[in-house]
């Protein structure tokens, strides 16, 4: 089956050239023109590799890379005209696997894509990226594919938003997420000041999990910073 690639690039000429090359190589390609559109496409589809420009409208490439990496280990290649070392370092630290400067050679880009796809194929062929379920202490089990949560063998009825919050927190255990980051990631909004929305949903999620604020077993409030998942895997 042909590999599926997501190209997030706001310059139509560059996007056209990349798409033509990739399709000639037999890849299936989806093109997004903004960072937010790319994030929505990523959530709705299934991809093997993502090409991301940094200077994107609505959601910049750094934020998009960060959001994708919280969800998946698939290869991310940044394509950018920004040549500063700090941009390269930040992009790689956020989870990108490679960084290609504009203008670039199509031959080189093709080789880098092929290299990352070979690595991804070996990884997915030999390892389970995310187990279908994860068990934690205090009798909590999360079934990722089914979007189902059990506590002491009884199913906890979570809304889609509550499950998405739990998923990003639990899959990135011990990482502190600010309310702004959670809002951008779960609600697909950027630069939002509506932190109260996150607070309300975290409160509801805690209530359903039976997780008291003062003695948390799963979701801990880091005052002045945000929230993190502290549940221990079995």
Secondary structure as UniProt FT lines:
FT   STRAND          4..8
FT   HELIX           12..24
FT   TURN            25..26
FT   STRAND          28..32
FT   HELIX           35..44
FT   STRAND          49..52
FT   HELIX           61..71
FT   STRAND          75..80
FT   HELIX           85..93
FT   TURN            94..95
FT   STRAND          98..101
FT   HELIX           106..126
FT   STRAND          133..136
FT   TURN            137..139
FT   STRAND          140..143
FT   TURN            144..147
FT   STRAND          148..151
FT   TURN            152..153
FT   STRAND          154..156
FT   HELIX           160..171
FT   TURN            172..174
FT   HELIX           179..187
FT   HELIX           195..209
FT   TURN            214..215
FT   STRAND          219..222
FT   TURN            223..225
FT   STRAND          226..229
//
